[in-house]
């Protein structure tokens, strides 16, 4: 409905036409939008015309902007944390590979020395 109203004023009937909901449900949605300042309505005769309210979307935009800043900051911190975790895991995997290879070589050498002694 708000998208349609962004193109210009429309009657309640015009707004309800493409929607798969009752006219009563559309009216309820419009009442919420009007109470929040997103739209304004005016009744001329039997036709109620709706249009975008200038301040309602500004309030919504400010609210969204504040939340966006907060969440971008949180997501940046999460990204940095996950990158550090990934680097730490890779570093530990390299250390484990080095540690495994050293005892195996010693063990093999030890076995060779042991076999030579018994001959």
ZAMARGU-4260 file (C-alpha; in steps of 0.2 Angstrom, whole numbers, plus 5000, padded with zeros to 4 digits):
<rodrens>
0) 5000/5000/5000 | 5014/5012/5004 | 5023/5008/4988 | 5007/5012/4978 | 5004/5028/4988
5) 5022/5033/4984 | 5016/5036/4966 | 5002/5047/4971 | 4986/5048/4981 | 4973/5033/4979
10) 4956/5029/4986 | 4954/5015/4999 | 4946/5005/4985 | 4960/5007/4973 | 4972/5001/4987
15) 4962/4986/4991 | 4959/4981/4973 | 4975/4971/4970 | 4977/4964/4988 | 4970/4947/4993
20) 4962/4953/5009 | 4945/4960/5014 | 4941/4978/5013 | 4939/4978/5032 | 4957/4972/5034
25) 4964/4985/5022 | 4955/4999/5032 | 4963/4992/5048 | 4980/4993/5040 | 4977/5010/5034
30) 4971/5016/5051 | 4988/5009/5058 | 4997/5018/5045 | 4988/5034/5048 | 4990/5034/5067
35) 5009/5031/5064 | 5009/5046/5053 | 5015/5037/5037 | 4999/5041/5028 | 4985/5054/5028
40) 4967/5052/5023 | 4953/5064/5018 | 4935/5059/5015 | 4926/5068/5001 | 4908/5062/5000
45) 4909/5043/5000 | 4927/5042/4994 | 4942/5041/5007 | 4958/5046/4998 | 4975/5042/5005
50) 4992/5050/5002 | 5009/5048/5010 | 5012/5059/5025 | 5028/5069/5025 | 5034/5066/5042
55) 5029/5048/5045 | 5042/5040/5033 | 5055/5052/5040 | 5052/5045/5058 | 5053/5027/5051
60) 5069/5031/5041 | 5077/5038/5056 | 5073/5023/5067 | 5079/5011/5053 | 5095/5022/5051
65) 5099/5020/5070 | 5096/5002/5069 | 5107/5000/5054 | 5121/5009/5062 | 5120/4998/5077
70) 5119/4981/5067 | 5133/4986/5055 | 5144/4989/5070 | 5139/4972/5078 | 5141/4963/5061
75) 5158/4971/5059 | 5164/4965/5076 | 5157/4948/5072 | 5166/4947/5056 | 5182/4952/5064
80) 5180/4939/5078 | 5176/4925/5065 | 5191/4930/5055 | 5202/4929/5070 | 5195/4912/5075
85) 5198/4906/5057 | 5216/4912/5058 | 5219/4903/5075 | 5211/4887/5068 | 5223/4887/5053
90) 5238/4891/5065 | 5233/4877/5076 | 5231/4865/5062 | 5249/4869/5056 | 5256/4866/5073
95) 5247/4849/5074 | 5254/4844/5058 | 5272/4849/5063 | 5270/4840/5080 | 5263/4824/5072
100) 5277/4823/5059 | 5291/4825/5072 | 5286/4810/5084 | 5283/4799/5069 | 5301/4802/5062
105) 5308/4799/5079 | 5298/4783/5081 | 5304/4777/5064 | 5322/4781/5068 | 5321/4773/5085
110) 5314/4757/5077 | 5328/4756/5064 | 5341/4759/5078 | 5332/4745/5088 | 5333/4733/5074
115) 5351/4736/5070 | 5356/4733/5088 | 5348/4715/5088 | 5357/4710/5072
</rodrens>
